[in-house]
């Protein structure tokens, strides 16, 4: 074997070895806990509502419940700086909040399982909103836990492991829930409330994966000295103008809610708005398409067990391969290049669903399309998670990541709310083509942000070198 081949093989083994770290396994399981609730208020719920006879337009509007994920930045400062009685004392700052959110999630999913969309749609919506809120809170703390658990060089592997767990749980919450419902009611043409209620009850039981992982994981050690000193400095300043209690409250609020945002804009300067624009648009193509995916399968004549089998076998395998491969690519080629490739793949794969809409019912074709779609999504999401993580700073990780990930969801989910009305007006073929087209401008944004960031990094390095030279000259002169 040649020296070059040995060198390449050695680099590949080094890239793979990072997946054997204990933190990677922890993030894999926490990713599962984070991904499971999302589909229960997203595509799986859409399938349930459609089978129950709820019209497509109402299903589209119903998806706005998931906008709670887009507003998690509003309460992320509480997760960053507020201690929970008992939970924080027993488990620590991050794990305490994690367990609290998971208990709330189990309660809300059980509430959904005892609801009936035909008789009381409002009750189901209320529990679904509760699931979205608790799930978004869990996301806030898991993201902070992930960022704080390991150095930057490990973040790509942690992001990939988290993505594997997350996507696996999404498939369990879709294919698994559909399989359970189909097993209880084998007649695919009949609607059975008990089948769906049982499926959701089992999903609530699967949240025990996250709970056990939280209990047996290790609390990350984070240096909070700078943030605490800044809060004390602000408290001293406010105490000169306000009563002690008011000064303490205002200084805590300012440190928790204002400083993380000021820190972000200070670090990225003129590029901050451009970065936020990229974040807000990066996932627009797959999110807009995703809300109508299961509705599309139903309307094309696919049975629950067929969709479940395709997603569970081929979809899961390709998700694992895509996310794992994405992690290796990130370690080898860097974040921005893979971010570009991921965005391109996601946009192109939506065109395949347009082709499926032209062909109609074809299980083999759907298997190929779902496999390609999951592989592409695995690469894109692993790159995007690593990119978002790189933008945060120590001490404000929960708030900053929550802000960035919320921005990621707000605009796409708002647009996705009109997807049902769009399909009713223009049909599935035009819908999937449009969902693909709106993803291509993201490629330009990735290119511009990468170019501007590289330029600023070079400029900052030159300024630092000039400063060091000037300091050395001054010392020499002295």
C-alpha positions, 0 to 999 in steps of 0.5 A, a space after each residue: 500500500 502506498 504512503 498516500 493511501 496509508 496516510 488517507 486511511 490513517 486520517 479516516 480512522 482518526 475521524 472515526 475514532 471520535 465516535 467512541 467517546 462517552 459524550 458521543 453516546 450521551 448525546 446520541 440518547 439525548 438526541 433521541 429524547 429531543 427528536 421524539 416529541 417534535 413529530 408528535 406535534 408535526 407530521 404524525 399529528 397531521 396524519 392522525 388529523 387527516 385520518 380523523 377527517 380534519 381538512 387539509 387547510 385546518 391541518 396546515 394551520 394546526 401546524 402553527 403549534 410548532 411555532 413554540 420552537 421558534 419562540 424558545 429564545 424568549 424563555 431561554 434566559 431562564 434556563 441559562 441563569 435560573 436555578 430550579 428548586 430541588 432539580 438544580 440542587 440534586 442534578 445541577 444546572 443543566 440536568 435539573 432543567 433537562 429532567 423538569 422538561 422531560 417530566 412535563 413532556 411525558 405528562 403532555 404526551 399522555 394528555 394527547 393520547 387521551 384526546 379525541 380530535 373529532 369530539 374535542 380538537 381544542 383539547 388536543 391542541 392544548 396538549 400539543 401546545 404543551 408538548 411543543 413548549 416542554 420539547 422546546 425547553 428540553 431543546 434549549 438545555 440539551 443544546 447548551 449541555 452539548 456545547 458545554 460538554 466538550 471542546 470545539 474540536 469535538 462539536 462536529 462528532 457530538 452534532 452528528 451523534 445528536 443528529 443520529 439520535 434525533 432523526 432516529 427518534 423522528 422516525 420512531 415517532 412517525 414510522 413507529 407510531 404508524 406501525 402501532 396504529 396499523 397493528 391495532 387497526 389492520 384495516 387501513 381504510 378505517 379510522 380507529 381512535 384507540 389505535 392512535 391513542 395507544 400509539 401516543 401512549 407508547 411514545 410517552 413511555 419512550 421518553 424514559 430514554 431521555 430521563 434515564 440518560 439525564 439521571 446517569 450523565 455527568 453535569 458539564 463544568 462551565 466557567 461562569 466567572 465572567 458572566 457572574 462578575 458582569 452581573 455583579 458589576 451591573 448590580 452595583 451600578 443599578 444599586 446606585 439608582 434603584 432599591 436593592 431588590 429592584 437592582 438585583 432583579 434588573 441586573 439578573 434580567 440584563 445579564 440573562 436576557 440582554 448581554 447574550 445578544 449584545 455579545 453576539 452582535 459585538 463578536 460578529 459586527 456587520 456580519 451578524 444580520 447576514 448570519 441571522 438571515 442565513 440561519 432563518 432561511 437554511 431549512 426553509 425547503 425541507 420544513 415547508 415540504 415536511 408538513 405535507 409529506 404524510 398528508 401527501 402519502 395518504 392522498 397518494 393511496 399509501 397505507 400506514 404500514 407501507 409508509 412505516 416500513 419504508 421509513 423504519 427500514 430504509 429511512 432510518 438506515 439512510 439517516 444514520 449513514 447521512 448523519 455519520 457521514 456528515 460528521 466525518 465530512 465536517 471533521 475533514 472539510 470544515 463546516 461551511 463547505 458541508 453546509 453548502 452541500 447539505 443545502 444543495 442536496 435538500 433542495 434537489 431532493 424535493 424535486 424527487 417528491 414532485 416526480 412521485 406526485 406525477 407517478 402516483 402510487 409506487 412503493 419502490 419509487 417512494 422507498 428510493 426517494 425517502 432514502 435519498 431524502 433522509 441521507 441528504 437531511 442527515 448531512 445538512 442538519 449535522 452541518 447546520 448544528 455544528 455551525 450554530 454551535 460554533 456561533 455561541 460563546 461560553 456563559 451564554 450558550 443556552 440563550 444564544 443557541 436558543 435564539 439562533 435555533 428559534 430564528 431557524 424555525 420561525 420563518 420556515 414554519 410560518 410559511 409552512 402553515 400555508 402549505 395545505 392551502 397551497 396544495 389545495 390551490 395548485 396541487 402537489 407537483 407545483 408544491 414540491 417544485 416550489 418547496 425546492 426552488 425556495 431552497 436555492 437562494 440559501 446557497 448564495 447566502 452560505 457563499 456570501 457569509 463564508 466569504 465575508 467571515 473569511 475576510 473579517 478573520 484575515 483582517 482581524 489577524 492582520 490587525 492583531 499582528 500590527 498591534 503586536 508589532 507596534 507593541 514590540 517596537 514600543 518596548 524596543 524603543 523604551 
